[in-house]
Amino acid sequence: MSIERHDVGARMSQIVIHNGIVYLSGQTSDAGADTATQTQEVLAKIDRHLAAAGTDKSKLLSAQIWLRDIADFDTMNAVWEAWVPEGQTPARATVEARLARSSLRVEIQVTAAL
């Protein structure tokens, strides 16, 4: 079976497709905005990457979410719940973690079916 990679970099590929499954790398915001704005930007990136892979958020299988501060859980969830299709929510985990840059408040990684 083939492995298809998109936006390949020295450290990672943004998208990897194998056996009908789309794996996205962790997505972060490009701006130092608040948690709600960063979450919106991250979800927009996810939409673009899923479309490039030939799928969409209705086919999400799983999501991992890292928050710099778990106190932002409700804020992030408000944006997430407005974005994810009702009745098609993926398996999900959300944890507090130190992120790669101090300006980052949220990182999201998803897996989807084609």
C-alpha positions as a printed Julia matrix, in Angstrom:
114×3 Matrix{Float64}:
   0.0    0.0    0.0
   1.23   3.44  -0.85
   1.86   6.32   1.49
   1.06   9.79   0.16
   2.66  12.83   1.82
   1.77  16.52   1.33
   3.63  19.65   2.43
   6.71  17.62   3.29
   9.27  19.39   5.44
  12.54  18.5    7.13
  10.78  17.56  10.39
   7.32  16.44   9.33
   4.66  16.3    6.66
   1.51  18.35   7.2
  -0.64  15.56   5.69
  -0.02  11.82   5.38
  -2.55   9.55   3.66
  -2.4    5.77   4.02
  -4.98   3.05   3.55
  -7.9    5.49   3.34
  -6.91   7.41   6.48
  -5.74  11.04   6.56
  -3.32  12.02   9.33
  -2.7   15.72   9.96
   0.21  17.07  11.92
  -0.53  19.23  14.95
  -1.88  22.6   13.85
  -1.2   25.86  15.64
  -2.14  29.49  15.13
   0.18  31.91  13.37
  -0.82  34.78  15.67
  -0.49  35.51  19.36
  -4.22  36.06  19.78
  -6.54  34.84  22.52
  -7.62  31.2   22.84
 -10.89  31.6   20.92
  -9.18  33.31  17.98
  -6.32  30.81  17.94
  -8.81  27.92  18.0
 -10.72  29.43  15.06
  -7.47  29.84  13.09
  -6.38  26.28  13.85
  -9.74  24.84  12.79
  -9.62  26.85   9.55
  -6.18  25.34   8.83
  -7.56  21.88   9.54
 -10.43  22.53   7.09
  -7.93  23.54   4.38
  -5.68  20.52   4.96
  -8.62  18.1    5.0
  -9.91  19.58   1.73
  -6.45  19.24   0.17
  -6.48  15.58   1.17
  -9.93  15.02  -0.32
 -11.99  14.8    2.88
 -13.66  17.06   5.44
 -14.5   17.45   9.12
 -17.59  15.24   8.81
 -15.2   12.3    8.47
 -13.07  12.98  11.56
 -12.09   9.84  13.45
 -10.05  11.31  16.29
  -8.69  14.58  17.65
  -6.0   15.42  20.17
  -6.05  18.9   21.65
  -3.3   20.46  23.72
  -4.0   23.63  25.71
  -1.32  25.79  27.3
  -3.73  26.37  30.2
  -6.56  23.95  30.94
  -8.51  26.96  32.26
  -9.1   27.71  28.53
 -11.03  24.42  28.13
 -14.5   26.03  28.01
 -13.38  28.81  25.64
 -11.8   26.33  23.23
 -14.84  24.02  23.47
 -17.24  26.82  22.52
 -15.36  27.3   19.24
 -14.89  23.55  18.7
 -18.59  22.78  19.25
 -19.64  25.46  16.74
 -17.24  23.94  14.17
 -17.65  20.18  14.47
 -20.73  18.71  12.74
 -23.45  17.67  15.19
 -23.65  13.9   15.5
 -20.25  13.43  13.81
 -17.92  14.23  16.67
 -14.66  12.26  16.74
 -13.05  10.4   19.6
 -11.13  13.16  21.41
  -8.64  13.87  24.14
  -7.77  17.3   25.57
  -4.85  17.91  27.91
  -2.81  20.77  29.33
   0.72  20.91  27.93
   3.64  23.23  27.46
   3.56  24.14  23.75
   6.49  24.89  21.44
   6.17  28.69  21.71
   4.92  30.74  24.64
   2.48  32.62  22.37
   0.64  29.4   21.5
  -2.5   28.65  23.49
  -3.87  25.66  21.54
  -2.65  22.89  19.22
  -4.96  20.41  17.51
  -4.13  17.22  15.61
  -6.8   15.2   13.78
  -7.2   11.95  11.88
  -9.95  11.5    9.29
 -11.29   8.94   6.84
 -11.25   9.67   3.11
